[in-house]
């Protein structure tokens, strides 16, 4: 997992409000079970995904 710091708290709140109001949904490429976490990270590292790679707990 990695993160970045960009913008202020107000900017994040504004973005969250916009996403909620416009019903914006992320593009999910693939969902892996928690027991497939290693495979999920390998898939992410391969760069062959388009959208989010999700690990379901």
C-alpha distance matrix in Angstrom:
0.0 3.8 6.9 10.5 13.8 16.5 19.6 21.2 21.0 24.0 22.4 19.5 22.2 24.3 21.6 20.9 24.7 25.1 22.6 24.4 27.9 27.4 25.7 23.0 20.7 17.5 18.2 16.6 17.0 16.4 15.7 15.0 16.2 14.2 16.5 15.3 11.6 12.5 14.3 11.6 9.3 12.7 13.7 10.8 11.6 15.2 15.1 17.6 16.0 17.4 15.5 12.5 11.4 11.5 11.3 14.4 15.0
3.8 0.0 3.7 7.0 10.5 13.2 16.6 18.5 18.8 21.8 20.0 17.6 20.7 22.6 20.0 19.9 23.7 24.0 21.9 24.1 27.3 26.9 25.6 22.7 20.9 17.8 18.7 17.8 18.4 18.5 18.3 18.2 19.7 17.9 20.2 18.9 15.2 15.8 17.3 14.6 12.0 14.9 15.6 12.2 12.5 16.1 15.4 18.3 16.8 17.8 15.8 13.5 13.3 13.9 14.5 17.5 18.3
6.9 3.7 0.0 3.7 6.9 9.7 12.9 14.7 15.2 18.2 16.4 14.1 17.4 19.2 16.9 17.1 20.8 21.2 19.6 21.8 24.9 24.7 23.8 21.0 19.8 17.1 18.6 18.4 19.5 20.1 20.0 20.4 21.9 20.3 23.0 21.8 18.3 19.2 20.5 17.5 15.3 18.2 18.5 14.9 15.5 18.8 17.5 20.3 18.5 18.6 16.3 14.2 14.9 15.4 16.4 19.1 19.9
10.5 7.0 3.7 0.0 3.8 6.3 9.8 12.2 13.4 16.2 14.2 12.7 16.3 17.7 15.6 16.6 20.1 20.3 19.2 21.8 24.5 24.3 24.0 21.2 20.6 18.0 19.7 20.2 21.4 22.5 22.8 23.6 25.3 23.9 26.7 25.3 21.8 22.6 23.7 20.6 18.3 21.0 21.0 17.3 17.6 20.7 18.9 21.8 20.1 19.8 17.5 16.1 17.4 18.3 19.8 22.4 23.3
13.8 10.5 6.9 3.8 0.0 3.8 6.8 8.8 10.5 13.3 11.7 10.8 14.3 15.8 14.5 15.7 19.0 19.5 19.0 21.5 23.9 24.1 24.3 21.8 21.8 19.7 21.9 22.7 24.4 25.6 25.8 26.7 28.3 26.8 29.7 28.6 25.1 26.1 27.3 24.2 22.0 24.7 24.7 21.0 21.4 24.4 22.5 25.3 23.4 22.7 20.3 19.0 20.6 21.2 22.7 24.9 25.6
16.5 13.2 9.7 6.3 3.8 0.0 3.8 7.0 9.5 11.4 9.1 9.0 12.7 13.4 12.2 14.2 17.1 17.1 17.2 19.9 21.9 22.0 22.6 20.1 20.7 19.0 21.2 22.7 24.5 26.3 26.8 28.2 30.0 29.0 32.0 30.6 27.3 28.4 29.2 25.9 24.0 26.6 26.1 22.3 22.9 25.6 23.1 25.8 23.7 22.5 20.0 19.3 21.5 22.4 24.3 26.5 27.6
19.6 16.6 12.9 9.8 6.8 3.8 0.0 3.8 6.9 8.2 6.0 7.2 10.5 10.9 10.6 13.0 15.3 15.6 16.4 18.9 20.5 21.0 22.1 20.0 21.2 20.1 22.8 24.6 26.8 28.6 29.0 30.6 32.4 31.4 34.6 33.4 30.2 31.6 32.3 28.9 27.3 29.9 29.3 25.5 26.4 29.0 26.4 28.8 26.5 25.0 22.3 21.6 24.1 24.7 26.7 28.5 29.4
21.2 18.5 14.7 12.2 8.8 7.0 3.8 0.0 3.8 5.4 5.2 6.5 8.8 9.9 10.8 12.5 14.4 15.5 16.7 18.6 20.1 21.3 22.4 21.0 22.3 21.7 24.7 26.4 28.9 30.5 30.5 32.1 33.5 32.3 35.7 34.8 31.6 33.3 34.3 30.8 29.3 32.3 31.7 28.0 29.1 31.8 29.4 31.7 29.2 27.6 24.7 23.7 26.1 26.2 27.9 29.3 29.8
21.0 18.8 15.2 13.4 10.5 9.5 6.9 3.8 0.0 3.8 5.4 5.1 6.2 8.6 9.8 10.5 12.3 14.3 15.3 16.5 18.3 20.0 20.8 19.8 21.1 20.9 24.2 25.7 28.5 29.8 29.4 31.0 32.0 30.8 34.4 33.9 30.8 32.8 33.9 30.4 29.2 32.4 31.8 28.3 29.7 32.5 30.2 32.3 29.5 28.0 24.7 23.3 25.6 25.1 26.6 27.6 27.9
24.0 21.8 18.2 16.2 13.3 11.4 8.2 5.4 3.8 0.0 3.8 5.4 5.0 6.1 8.5 9.8 10.5 12.3 14.2 15.3 16.3 18.2 19.6 19.0 20.9 21.2 24.7 26.6 29.6 31.2 31.0 32.9 34.1 33.3 36.9 36.3 33.4 35.5 36.3 32.6 31.7 34.8 33.9 30.4 32.0 34.5 32.0 33.8 30.9 28.9 25.7 24.7 27.3 27.0 28.8 29.6 30.1
22.4 20.0 16.4 14.2 11.7 9.1 6.0 5.2 5.4 3.8 0.0 3.8 5.5 5.1 6.1 8.6 9.9 10.6 12.3 14.2 15.3 16.4 18.0 16.7 18.7 18.7 21.9 24.1 26.9 28.8 29.0 31.1 32.7 32.1 35.6 34.6 31.8 33.7 34.2 30.5 29.6 32.5 31.3 27.8 29.4 31.7 28.9 30.7 27.9 25.8 22.7 22.1 24.9 25.1 27.2 28.3 29.3
19.5 17.6 14.1 12.7 10.8 9.0 7.2 6.5 5.1 5.4 3.8 0.0 3.8 5.4 5.0 6.1 8.6 9.8 10.5 12.2 14.2 15.4 16.1 14.8 16.2 16.1 19.5 21.3 24.2 25.8 25.7 27.7 29.1 28.5 32.0 31.2 28.4 30.6 31.1 27.5 26.7 29.8 28.6 25.2 27.1 29.5 27.0 28.6 25.6 23.7 20.4 19.3 22.0 21.7 23.7 24.7 25.6
22.2 20.7 17.4 16.3 14.3 12.7 10.5 8.8 6.2 5.0 5.5 3.8 0.0 3.8 5.4 5.1 6.2 8.6 9.9 10.6 12.2 14.2 15.1 14.8 16.6 17.3 20.9 22.7 26.0 27.5 27.1 29.2 30.4 29.8 33.5 33.0 30.4 32.9 33.4 29.7 29.3 32.4 31.2 28.0 30.1 32.5 29.9 31.3 28.1 26.0 22.6 21.4 24.0 23.4 25.3 25.7 26.4
24.3 22.6 19.2 17.7 15.8 13.4 10.9 9.9 8.6 6.1 5.1 5.4 3.8 0.0 3.8 5.5 5.1 6.2 8.7 9.9 10.5 12.2 14.0 13.6 16.1 17.1 20.6 22.9 26.1 28.1 28.2 30.7 32.2 31.9 35.6 34.8 32.3 34.7 34.9 31.1 30.8 33.7 32.1 28.8 31.0 33.0 30.2 31.4 28.2 25.7 22.4 21.9 24.9 24.7 27.1 27.6 28.7
21.6 20.0 16.9 15.6 14.5 12.2 10.6 10.8 9.8 8.5 6.1 5.0 5.4 3.8 0.0 3.8 5.4 5.1 6.2 8.6 9.9 10.6 11.9 10.6 12.9 13.5 16.9 19.3 22.4 24.5 24.8 27.4 29.1 29.1 32.7 31.6 29.2 31.5 31.5 27.7 27.4 30.2 28.5 25.3 27.6 29.4 26.5 27.6 24.4 21.9 18.6 18.3 21.4 21.4 24.0 24.7 26.2
20.9 19.9 17.1 16.6 15.7 14.2 13.0 12.5 10.5 9.8 8.6 6.1 5.1 5.5 3.8 0.0 3.8 5.5 5.2 6.2 8.6 10.1 10.4 9.9 11.6 12.7 16.4 18.3 21.7 23.4 23.1 25.6 27.0 26.9 30.6 29.9 27.7 30.3 30.4 26.6 26.7 29.7 28.1 25.1 27.7 29.6 27.0 27.9 24.5 22.2 18.6 17.7 20.5 19.8 22.1 22.4 23.5
24.7 23.7 20.8 20.1 19.0 17.1 15.3 14.4 12.3 10.5 9.9 8.6 6.2 5.1 5.4 3.8 0.0 3.8 5.5 5.1 6.0 8.5 9.7 10.4 13.0 14.9 18.5 20.8 24.3 26.0 25.9 28.6 29.9 30.0 33.8 33.1 31.1 33.8 33.7 30.0 30.3 33.2 31.4 28.5 31.1 33.0 30.2 30.9 27.4 24.8 21.3 20.7 23.6 22.9 25.2 25.2 26.3
25.1 24.0 21.2 20.3 19.5 17.1 15.6 15.5 14.3 12.3 10.6 9.8 8.6 6.2 5.1 5.5 3.8 0.0 3.8 5.4 5.1 6.0 8.2 8.2 11.4 13.4 16.7 19.5 22.8 25.1 25.4 28.4 30.1 30.6 34.3 33.2 31.3 33.8 33.4 29.6 30.0 32.6 30.4 27.6 30.2 31.7 28.7 29.2 25.7 22.8 19.6 19.6 22.9 22.7 25.5 25.7 27.4
22.6 21.9 19.6 19.2 19.0 17.2 16.4 16.7 15.3 14.2 12.3 10.5 9.9 8.7 6.2 5.2 5.5 3.8 0.0 3.8 5.6 5.4 5.7 5.0 7.8 9.8 13.3 15.8 19.3 21.4 21.7 24.7 26.5 27.1 30.7 29.6 27.9 30.5 30.0 26.2 26.8 29.4 27.2 24.5 27.4 28.7 25.9 26.1 22.6 19.8 16.4 16.2 19.4 19.1 22.0 22.1 24.0
24.4 24.1 21.8 21.8 21.5 19.9 18.9 18.6 16.5 15.3 14.2 12.2 10.6 9.9 8.6 6.2 5.1 5.4 3.8 0.0 3.8 5.6 5.1 6.7 9.0 11.8 15.3 17.4 21.1 22.8 22.5 25.5 26.8 27.5 31.2 30.5 29.0 31.9 31.4 27.7 28.6 31.4 29.2 26.8 29.9 31.3 28.7 28.7 25.1 22.4 19.0 18.4 21.2 20.3 22.7 22.3 23.8
27.9 27.3 24.9 24.5 23.9 21.9 20.5 20.1 18.3 16.3 15.3 14.2 12.2 10.5 9.9 8.6 6.0 5.1 5.6 3.8 0.0 3.8 5.6 8.0 11.2 14.3 17.5 20.0 23.6 25.5 25.6 28.8 30.2 31.1 34.7 33.9 32.5 35.3 34.7 31.0 31.9 34.6 32.2 29.7 32.8 34.0 31.1 31.1 27.5 24.5 21.3 21.2 24.3 23.6 26.3 25.8 27.4
27.4 26.9 24.7 24.3 24.1 22.0 21.0 21.3 20.0 18.2 16.4 15.4 14.2 12.2 10.6 10.1 8.5 6.0 5.4 5.6 3.8 0.0 3.8 5.4 9.1 12.2 15.0 17.9 21.2 23.5 24.1 27.5 29.4 30.6 34.0 32.8 31.6 34.3 33.3 29.6 30.6 32.9 30.3 28.0 31.0 31.9 28.9 28.5 25.0 21.8 18.9 19.4 22.7 22.5 25.5 25.3 27.4
25.7 25.6 23.8 24.0 24.3 22.6 22.1 22.4 20.8 19.6 18.0 16.1 15.1 14.0 11.9 10.4 9.7 8.2 5.7 5.1 5.6 3.8 0.0 3.8 6.3 10.0 12.7 15.2 18.7 20.6 20.9 24.3 26.0 27.4 30.8 29.7 28.7 31.5 30.5 26.9 28.2 30.6 28.0 25.9 29.2 30.0 27.3 26.8 23.1 20.1 17.1 17.1 20.1 19.6 22.4 22.0 24.1
23.0 22.7 21.0 21.2 21.8 20.1 20.0 21.0 19.8 19.0 16.7 14.8 14.8 13.6 10.6 9.9 10.4 8.2 5.0 6.7 8.0 5.4 3.8 0.0 3.8 6.8 9.6 12.5 15.8 18.2 18.9 22.3 24.4 25.7 29.1 27.6 26.5 29.0 27.9 24.2 25.3 27.6 24.9 22.7 25.8 26.6 23.7 23.3 19.7 16.7 13.6 14.0 17.3 17.3 20.5 20.6 23.0
20.7 20.9 19.8 20.6 21.8 20.7 21.2 22.3 21.1 20.9 18.7 16.2 16.6 16.1 12.9 11.6 13.0 11.4 7.8 9.0 11.2 9.1 6.3 3.8 0.0 3.8 6.6 8.9 12.4 14.5 15.1 18.6 20.7 22.2 25.5 24.0 23.0 25.6 24.4 20.8 22.2 24.4 21.6 19.7 23.1 23.8 21.2 20.6 16.9 14.1 10.9 10.9 13.9 13.8 17.0 17.1 19.8
17.5 17.8 17.1 18.0 19.7 19.0 20.1 21.7 20.9 21.2 18.7 16.1 17.3 17.1 13.5 12.7 14.9 13.4 9.8 11.8 14.3 12.2 10.0 6.8 3.8 0.0 3.8 6.1 9.5 11.8 12.8 16.2 18.7 20.1 23.2 21.4 20.1 22.5 21.2 17.5 18.7 20.8 18.1 16.0 19.3 20.1 17.5 17.1 13.4 10.8 7.3 7.3 10.5 11.0 14.5 15.4 18.3
18.2 18.7 18.6 19.7 21.9 21.2 22.8 24.7 24.2 24.7 21.9 19.5 20.9 20.6 16.9 16.4 18.5 16.7 13.3 15.3 17.5 15.0 12.7 9.6 6.6 3.8 0.0 3.8 6.4 9.3 11.3 14.8 17.8 19.7 22.4 20.1 19.3 21.3 19.4 16.0 17.5 19.0 15.9 14.3 17.6 17.8 15.2 14.1 10.5 7.7 4.9 6.1 9.2 10.5 14.2 15.4 18.8
16.6 17.8 18.4 20.2 22.7 22.7 24.6 26.4 25.7 26.6 24.1 21.3 22.7 22.9 19.3 18.3 20.8 19.5 15.8 17.4 20.0 17.9 15.2 12.5 8.9 6.1 3.8 0.0 3.8 5.7 7.5 11.0 14.1 16.2 18.7 16.4 15.9 18.0 16.1 12.8 14.7 16.3 13.2 12.2 15.8 16.0 14.1 12.9 9.1 7.7 5.2 4.6 6.3 7.3 10.9 12.1 15.7
17.0 18.4 19.5 21.4 24.4 24.5 26.8 28.9 28.5 29.6 26.9 24.2 26.0 26.1 22.4 21.7 24.3 22.8 19.3 21.1 23.6 21.2 18.7 15.8 12.4 9.5 6.4 3.8 0.0 3.8 7.2 10.2 13.8 16.1 18.0 15.2 15.0 16.5 14.0 11.1 13.2 14.0 10.5 10.1 13.7 13.2 11.5 9.6 6.1 5.6 5.1 5.5 5.8 8.1 11.4 13.2 16.9
16.4 18.5 20.1 22.5 25.6 26.3 28.6 30.5 29.8 31.2 28.8 25.8 27.5 28.1 24.5 23.4 26.0 25.1 21.4 22.8 25.5 23.5 20.6 18.2 14.5 11.8 9.3 5.7 3.8 0.0 3.8 6.6 10.2 12.8 14.5 11.7 12.1 13.8 11.3 8.6 11.5 12.5 9.3 9.8 13.5 13.3 12.6 10.8 7.9 8.9 8.3 7.1 5.3 6.3 8.8 10.4 14.1
15.7 18.3 20.0 22.8 25.8 26.8 29.0 30.5 29.4 31.0 29.0 25.7 27.1 28.2 24.8 23.1 25.9 25.4 21.7 22.5 25.6 24.1 20.9 18.9 15.1 12.8 11.3 7.5 7.2 3.8 0.0 3.8 6.8 9.6 11.6 9.6 10.0 12.7 10.8 8.2 11.4 13.1 10.8 11.3 15.0 15.4 15.3 14.0 11.2 12.3 11.0 8.6 6.1 4.7 5.9 6.7 10.5
15.0 18.2 20.4 23.6 26.7 28.2 30.6 32.1 31.0 32.9 31.1 27.7 29.2 30.7 27.4 25.6 28.6 28.4 24.7 25.5 28.8 27.5 24.3 22.3 18.6 16.2 14.8 11.0 10.2 6.6 3.8 0.0 3.8 6.5 7.9 5.8 6.8 9.5 8.0 6.2 9.8 11.4 10.1 11.2 14.4 15.1 15.9 14.9 12.9 14.8 13.8 11.1 7.8 6.1 4.8 6.0 9.1
16.2 19.7 21.9 25.3 28.3 30.0 32.4 33.5 32.0 34.1 32.7 29.1 30.4 32.2 29.1 27.0 29.9 30.1 26.5 26.8 30.2 29.4 26.0 24.4 20.7 18.7 17.8 14.1 13.8 10.2 6.8 3.8 0.0 3.8 5.3 5.2 6.9 10.1 9.6 8.7 11.8 13.8 13.2 14.3 17.2 18.3 19.3 18.6 16.6 18.5 17.2 14.3 11.0 8.5 5.7 5.0 6.7
14.2 17.9 20.3 23.9 26.8 29.0 31.4 32.3 30.8 33.3 32.1 28.5 29.8 31.9 29.1 26.9 30.0 30.6 27.1 27.5 31.1 30.6 27.4 25.7 22.2 20.1 19.7 16.2 16.1 12.8 9.6 6.5 3.8 0.0 3.8 5.3 5.3 8.8 9.8 9.0 11.1 13.6 14.0 14.6 17.0 18.8 20.1 20.0 18.2 20.2 18.7 15.4 12.1 9.4 5.7 5.6 5.3
16.5 20.2 23.0 26.7 29.7 32.0 34.6 35.7 34.4 36.9 35.6 32.0 33.5 35.6 32.7 30.6 33.8 34.3 30.7 31.2 34.7 34.0 30.8 29.1 25.5 23.2 22.4 18.7 18.0 14.5 11.6 7.9 5.3 3.8 0.0 3.8 5.6 7.9 8.9 9.5 11.7 13.4 14.2 15.6 17.6 19.0 20.9 20.7 19.5 22.0 21.0 18.0 14.4 12.3 8.9 9.1 8.8
15.3 18.9 21.8 25.3 28.6 30.6 33.4 34.8 33.9 36.3 34.6 31.2 33.0 34.8 31.6 29.9 33.1 33.2 29.6 30.5 33.9 32.8 29.7 27.6 24.0 21.4 20.1 16.4 15.2 11.7 9.6 5.8 5.2 5.3 3.8 0.0 3.8 5.5 5.3 6.2 8.8 10.0 10.5 12.3 14.3 15.4 17.4 17.0 16.0 18.8 18.2 15.5 11.8 10.5 7.9 9.3 10.4
11.6 15.2 18.3 21.8 25.1 27.3 30.2 31.6 30.8 33.4 31.8 28.4 30.4 32.3 29.2 27.7 31.1 31.3 27.9 29.0 32.5 31.6 28.7 26.5 23.0 20.1 19.3 15.9 15.0 12.1 10.0 6.8 6.9 5.3 5.6 3.8 0.0 3.8 5.4 4.9 6.3 8.6 9.7 10.5 12.3 14.2 16.0 16.4 15.3 17.9 17.1 14.0 10.4 9.3 6.5 9.0 9.9
12.5 15.8 19.2 22.6 26.1 28.4 31.6 33.3 32.8 35.5 33.7 30.6 32.9 34.7 31.5 30.3 33.8 33.8 30.5 31.9 35.3 34.3 31.5 29.0 25.6 22.5 21.3 18.0 16.5 13.8 12.7 9.5 10.1 8.8 7.9 5.5 3.8 0.0 3.8 5.4 5.3 6.3 8.6 9.9 10.6 12.4 14.9 15.6 15.4 18.5 18.3 15.8 12.1 12.0 10.0 12.7 13.6
14.3 17.3 20.5 23.7 27.3 29.2 32.3 34.3 33.9 36.3 34.2 31.1 33.4 34.9 31.5 30.4 33.7 33.4 30.0 31.4 34.7 33.3 30.5 27.9 24.4 21.2 19.4 16.1 14.0 11.3 10.8 8.0 9.6 9.8 8.9 5.3 5.4 3.8 0.0 3.8 5.5 5.0 6.0 8.5 9.7 10.4 12.9 12.9 12.8 16.1 16.4 14.4 10.7 11.3 10.0 12.8 14.6
11.6 14.6 17.5 20.6 24.2 25.9 28.9 30.8 30.4 32.6 30.5 27.5 29.7 31.1 27.7 26.6 30.0 29.6 26.2 27.7 31.0 29.6 26.9 24.2 20.8 17.5 16.0 12.8 11.1 8.6 8.2 6.2 8.7 9.0 9.5 6.2 4.9 5.4 3.8 0.0 3.8 5.4 5.1 6.2 8.6 9.9 11.4 11.5 10.5 13.4 13.1 10.8 7.1 7.7 7.1 10.4 12.7
9.3 12.0 15.3 18.3 22.0 24.0 27.3 29.3 29.2 31.7 29.6 26.7 29.3 30.8 27.4 26.7 30.3 30.0 26.8 28.6 31.9 30.6 28.2 25.3 22.2 18.7 17.5 14.7 13.2 11.5 11.4 9.8 11.8 11.1 11.7 8.8 6.3 5.3 5.5 3.8 0.0 3.8 5.4 5.0 6.0 8.5 10.3 11.6 11.1 14.2 13.9 11.7 8.5 9.7 9.2 12.9 14.7
12.7 14.9 18.2 21.0 24.7 26.6 29.9 32.3 32.4 34.8 32.5 29.8 32.4 33.7 30.2 29.7 33.2 32.6 29.4 31.4 34.6 32.9 30.6 27.6 24.4 20.8 19.0 16.3 14.0 12.5 13.1 11.4 13.8 13.6 13.4 10.0 8.6 6.3 5.0 5.4 3.8 0.0 3.8 5.4 5.0 6.2 9.0 10.1 10.8 14.4 15.1 13.6 10.6 12.5 12.3 15.7 17.8
13.7 15.6 18.5 21.0 24.7 26.1 29.3 31.7 31.8 33.9 31.3 28.6 31.2 32.1 28.5 28.1 31.4 30.4 27.2 29.2 32.2 30.3 28.0 24.9 21.6 18.1 15.9 13.2 10.5 9.3 10.8 10.1 13.2 14.0 14.2 10.5 9.7 8.6 6.0 5.1 5.4 3.8 0.0 3.8 5.4 5.1 7.0 7.0 7.3 10.9 12.0 11.0 8.2 10.7 11.5 14.9 17.6
10.8 12.2 14.9 17.3 21.0 22.3 25.5 28.0 28.3 30.4 27.8 25.2 28.0 28.8 25.3 25.1 28.5 27.6 24.5 26.8 29.7 28.0 25.9 22.7 19.7 16.0 14.3 12.2 10.1 9.8 11.3 11.2 14.3 14.6 15.6 12.3 10.5 9.9 8.5 6.2 5.0 5.4 3.8 0.0 3.8 5.4 5.7 7.2 6.6 9.7 10.0 8.8 6.7 9.7 11.1 14.7 17.3
11.6 12.5 15.5 17.6 21.4 22.9 26.4 29.1 29.7 32.0 29.4 27.1 30.1 31.0 27.6 27.7 31.1 30.2 27.4 29.9 32.8 31.0 29.2 25.8 23.1 19.3 17.6 15.8 13.7 13.5 15.0 14.4 17.2 17.0 17.6 14.3 12.3 10.6 9.7 8.6 6.0 5.0 5.4 3.8 0.0 3.8 5.4 8.1 9.1 12.2 13.1 12.3 10.5 13.3 14.2 18.0 20.2
15.2 16.1 18.8 20.7 24.4 25.6 29.0 31.8 32.5 34.5 31.7 29.5 32.5 33.0 29.4 29.6 33.0 31.7 28.7 31.3 34.0 31.9 30.0 26.6 23.8 20.1 17.8 16.0 13.2 13.3 15.4 15.1 18.3 18.8 19.0 15.4 14.2 12.4 10.4 9.9 8.5 6.2 5.1 5.4 3.8 0.0 3.8 5.4 7.8 11.2 13.2 13.2 11.6 14.8 16.0 19.6 22.2
15.1 15.4 17.5 18.9 22.5 23.1 26.4 29.4 30.2 32.0 28.9 27.0 29.9 30.2 26.5 27.0 30.2 28.7 25.9 28.7 31.1 28.9 27.3 23.7 21.2 17.5 15.2 14.1 11.5 12.6 15.3 15.9 19.3 20.1 20.9 17.4 16.0 14.9 12.9 11.4 10.3 9.0 7.0 5.7 5.4 3.8 0.0 3.8 5.6 8.3 10.4 11.2 10.6 14.3 16.3 19.8 22.8
17.6 18.3 20.3 21.8 25.3 25.8 28.8 31.7 32.3 33.8 30.7 28.6 31.3 31.4 27.6 27.9 30.9 29.2 26.1 28.7 31.1 28.5 26.8 23.3 20.6 17.1 14.1 12.9 9.6 10.8 14.0 14.9 18.6 20.0 20.7 17.0 16.4 15.6 12.9 11.5 11.6 10.1 7.0 7.2 8.1 5.4 3.8 0.0 3.8 6.8 9.8 11.1 10.5 14.1 16.4 19.5 22.8
16.0 16.8 18.5 20.1 23.4 23.7 26.5 29.2 29.5 30.9 27.9 25.6 28.1 28.2 24.4 24.5 27.4 25.7 22.6 25.1 27.5 25.0 23.1 19.7 16.9 13.4 10.5 9.1 6.1 7.9 11.2 12.9 16.6 18.2 19.5 16.0 15.3 15.4 12.8 10.5 11.1 10.8 7.3 6.6 9.1 7.8 5.6 3.8 0.0 3.8 6.2 7.5 7.4 11.1 13.9 16.8 20.2
17.4 17.8 18.6 19.8 22.7 22.5 25.0 27.6 28.0 28.9 25.8 23.7 26.0 25.7 21.9 22.2 24.8 22.8 19.8 22.4 24.5 21.8 20.1 16.7 14.1 10.8 7.7 7.7 5.6 8.9 12.3 14.8 18.5 20.2 22.0 18.8 17.9 18.5 16.1 13.4 14.2 14.4 10.9 9.7 12.2 11.2 8.3 6.8 3.8 0.0 3.8 6.8 8.5 11.9 15.3 17.8 21.4
15.5 15.8 16.3 17.5 20.3 20.0 22.3 24.7 24.7 25.7 22.7 20.4 22.6 22.4 18.6 18.6 21.3 19.6 16.4 19.0 21.3 18.9 17.1 13.6 10.9 7.3 4.9 5.2 5.1 8.3 11.0 13.8 17.2 18.7 21.0 18.2 17.1 18.3 16.4 13.1 13.9 15.1 12.0 10.0 13.1 13.2 10.4 9.8 6.2 3.8 0.0 3.8 6.7 9.6 13.3 15.6 19.0
12.5 13.5 14.2 16.1 19.0 19.3 21.6 23.7 23.3 24.7 22.1 19.3 21.4 21.9 18.3 17.7 20.7 19.6 16.2 18.4 21.2 19.4 17.1 14.0 10.9 7.3 6.1 4.6 5.5 7.1 8.6 11.1 14.3 15.4 18.0 15.5 14.0 15.8 14.4 10.8 11.7 13.6 11.0 8.8 12.3 13.2 11.2 11.1 7.5 6.8 3.8 0.0 3.8 6.2 9.8 12.2 15.5
11.4 13.3 14.9 17.4 20.6 21.5 24.1 26.1 25.6 27.3 24.9 22.0 24.0 24.9 21.4 20.5 23.6 22.9 19.4 21.2 24.3 22.7 20.1 17.3 13.9 10.5 9.2 6.3 5.8 5.3 6.1 7.8 11.0 12.1 14.4 11.8 10.4 12.1 10.7 7.1 8.5 10.6 8.2 6.7 10.5 11.6 10.6 10.5 7.4 8.5 6.7 3.8 0.0 3.8 6.9 9.9 13.1
11.5 13.9 15.4 18.3 21.2 22.4 24.7 26.2 25.1 27.0 25.1 21.7 23.4 24.7 21.4 19.8 22.9 22.7 19.1 20.3 23.6 22.5 19.6 17.3 13.8 11.0 10.5 7.3 8.1 6.3 4.7 6.1 8.5 9.4 12.3 10.5 9.3 12.0 11.3 7.7 9.7 12.5 10.7 9.7 13.3 14.8 14.3 14.1 11.1 11.9 9.6 6.2 3.8 0.0 3.8 6.2 9.5
11.3 14.5 16.4 19.8 22.7 24.3 26.7 27.9 26.6 28.8 27.2 23.7 25.3 27.1 24.0 22.1 25.2 25.5 22.0 22.7 26.3 25.5 22.4 20.5 17.0 14.5 14.2 10.9 11.4 8.8 5.9 4.8 5.7 5.7 8.9 7.9 6.5 10.0 10.0 7.1 9.2 12.3 11.5 11.1 14.2 16.0 16.3 16.4 13.9 15.3 13.3 9.8 6.9 3.8 0.0 3.8 6.4
14.4 17.5 19.1 22.4 24.9 26.5 28.5 29.3 27.6 29.6 28.3 24.7 25.7 27.6 24.7 22.4 25.2 25.7 22.1 22.3 25.8 25.3 22.0 20.6 17.1 15.4 15.4 12.1 13.2 10.4 6.7 6.0 5.0 5.6 9.1 9.3 9.0 12.7 12.8 10.4 12.9 15.7 14.9 14.7 18.0 19.6 19.8 19.5 16.8 17.8 15.6 12.2 9.9 6.2 3.8 0.0 3.8
15.0 18.3 19.9 23.3 25.6 27.6 29.4 29.8 27.9 30.1 29.3 25.6 26.4 28.7 26.2 23.5 26.3 27.4 24.0 23.8 27.4 27.4 24.1 23.0 19.8 18.3 18.8 15.7 16.9 14.1 10.5 9.1 6.7 5.3 8.8 10.4 9.9 13.6 14.6 12.7 14.7 17.8 17.6 17.3 20.2 22.2 22.8 22.8 20.2 21.4 19.0 15.5 13.1 9.5 6.4 3.8 0.0
